[in-house]
Amino acid sequence: MAGDRQTGVQIMRMSEGLDEGAILLSEILDIRPDDTAATLGERMSHTGASLWPRALAAIERGGVEGTEQVGEPTYAKKITPAEARIDWSRPAAGVDAHIRGLSPFPGAWFEVPGEDGPVRIKVLMSRVSTGSGAAGQVLDGALRIACGDGAVDLLRVQRAGKAAQTADEMLRGFPLPAGTVLSPSSSEPPRGER
């Protein structure tokens, strides 16, 4: 969500304190432009699993001298529904990172007017694109959305109560014509989630 380009996996020696144990092995992973939280998490789990045999063998040989951690631990706070709402006024790269970082759960979302009130749509995949317009404005018939700077293409979406589908599939039964303005950012959570 922060737009980082790399992350990593570490094997550390446990201690009583939070994030105080020595780091025994580390491996850096590049975050790809098409990674979501799910795809990156899967790659990280495979990398972590591959580090264990190496770490255990090194410990058995007595060849591991851990590197002590420095600095204070960082707490990850729970993401609220209001924080998952897409803020179209952000630059396109930030909107794309926000969407991919929350996919598939809890899922970045926006609302559009519907016949029976607002319709919530989760965005499961996007990519940075080109274009300009008012923040949150649909720029074409394929769900290219204007951001504060640039635009994003919404590739995979999910309407409330429906299965995930491509933007094209959703638009066949739920059109959002060019010029439609998607819900503005708001700190107010949607009804039913306060």
KACORPE-V652564 format. One record per backbone hydrogen bond with DSSP energy under -1.0 kcal/mol. NH is the residue of the N-H (numbers start at 0). CO is the residue of the C=O. If there is no record, write none. Layout:
nh:NH co:CO
nh:NH co:CO
//
This chain:
nh:6 co:28
nh:8 co:26
nh:10 co:24
nh:12 co:21
nh:22 co:66
nh:23 co:10
nh:24 co:10
nh:26 co:8
nh:28 co:6
nh:30 co:4
nh:34 co:31
nh:36 co:99
nh:37 co:102
nh:39 co:35
nh:40 co:36
nh:41 co:37
nh:42 co:38
nh:43 co:39
nh:44 co:40
nh:45 co:41
nh:46 co:42
nh:47 co:43
nh:48 co:44
nh:49 co:45
nh:50 co:46
nh:51 co:47
nh:54 co:50
nh:55 co:51
nh:56 co:52
nh:57 co:53
nh:58 co:54
nh:59 co:55
nh:60 co:56
nh:62 co:57
nh:66 co:22
nh:83 co:79
nh:85 co:108
nh:89 co:86
nh:91 co:148
nh:94 co:90
nh:95 co:91
nh:96 co:92
nh:97 co:93
nh:98 co:94
nh:99 co:95
nh:100 co:96
nh:106 co:101
nh:108 co:83
nh:109 co:120
nh:111 co:118
nh:116 co:113
nh:118 co:111
nh:120 co:109
nh:121 co:157
nh:122 co:107
nh:123 co:155
nh:124 co:155
nh:126 co:152
nh:128 co:150
nh:135 co:145
nh:136 co:133
nh:137 co:179
nh:138 co:143
nh:144 co:151
nh:145 co:136
nh:146 co:149
nh:147 co:89
nh:150 co:128
nh:151 co:144
nh:152 co:126
nh:153 co:142
nh:154 co:124
nh:155 co:124
nh:156 co:164
nh:157 co:121
nh:159 co:119
nh:161 co:158
nh:164 co:156
nh:166 co:154
nh:169 co:165
nh:170 co:166
nh:171 co:167
nh:173 co:169
nh:178 co:137
nh:179 co:176
nh:181 co:135
nh:182 co:110
nh:192 co:189
//
